[in-house]
């Protein structure tokens, strides 16, 4: 296939244009990439920018993952990409989240979560996974308990959960009250 393209005049013109642009430090070089937390991709991006310092990377997802970033802003006061340490959690509530399936970082999340499910000694305990979701997902399939709930009701569920956790002394940072006030 590549040999066929090399004889193609359009490919030759594109190849010449790209080579010319690369020689200029990449000032017009743009990369459109999906959102990723991959260390391999970050190393590649760093290497490209070292060689072509004027190049630009732009992230785009056809399905937006901006809501978790906005949620982090509400919770922590500034936008952030949340990286959950599933291997340190004893209880996980996945609310309309398929962290074991198709969300960014799912491979790392799956490995971390699986570590908390191993019982090697008689006194070992497993973590618990509760899934609240509008449609069946890999995470829901893996959950100890799954509640099917309309997507429009998940926010109210989380608000009620935060309120109940607050009643038994588990700090939620006022999230139950904040959600009801919005």
MOWOUR-V484913 format. One record per pair of residues at least 4 apart in sequence whose ideal C-beta (glycine too) atoms are under 6 Angstrom apart, sorted by the first residue. I is the first residue (numbers start at 1). GAP is how many residues later the second one is. D is the distance in whole Angstrom. If there is no record, write none. Layout:
{{I GAP D} {I GAP D}}
This chain:
{{5 6 4} {21 7 5} {21 8 6} {25 27 6} {25 29 5} {26 26 3} {26 28 5} {26 29 4} {27 27 4} {29 23 6} {29 26 4} {30 26 5} {31 26 5} {32 26 5} {32 28 6} {33 24 6} {33 26 6} {34 27 6} {35 24 5} {35 26 5} {35 30 6} {35 69 5} {36 5 5} {37 67 6} {37 68 5} {45 12 6} {48 4 6} {61 4 6} {66 4 6} {68 14 6} {69 10 5} {72 4 5} {72 8 4} {72 10 5} {73 6 5} {86 23 5} {86 26 4} {86 27 4} {87 25 4} {87 28 5} {87 29 6} {89 38 6} {90 37 5} {91 37 5} {92 37 5} {93 37 5} {94 5 6} {94 37 5} {94 45 5} {95 37 5} {95 59 5} {95 63 6} {96 37 5} {96 55 6} {96 58 5} {98 4 6} {98 5 6} {98 39 4} {98 40 6} {98 41 5} {99 4 5} {99 10 5} {99 40 6} {100 10 5} {100 38 5} {100 39 4} {100 42 6} {101 36 5} {101 37 3} {101 38 6} {105 4 5} {106 4 6} {116 11 4} {117 9 5} {119 5 4} {119 7 6} {120 4 6} {128 16 5} {129 14 5} {129 15 5} {130 15 5} {131 8 5} {131 9 4} {131 12 4} {131 15 5} {132 15 5} {132 17 5} {132 25 6} {133 4 6} {133 7 5} {134 16 6} {134 17 4} {136 4 6} {140 6 5} {149 4 5} {153 4 6} {159 17 5} {159 20 4} {159 21 6} {162 10 4} {162 13 4} {162 14 3} {163 13 4} {165 5 4} {165 7 5} {166 6 5} {166 10 6} {172 4 6} {174 4 5}}
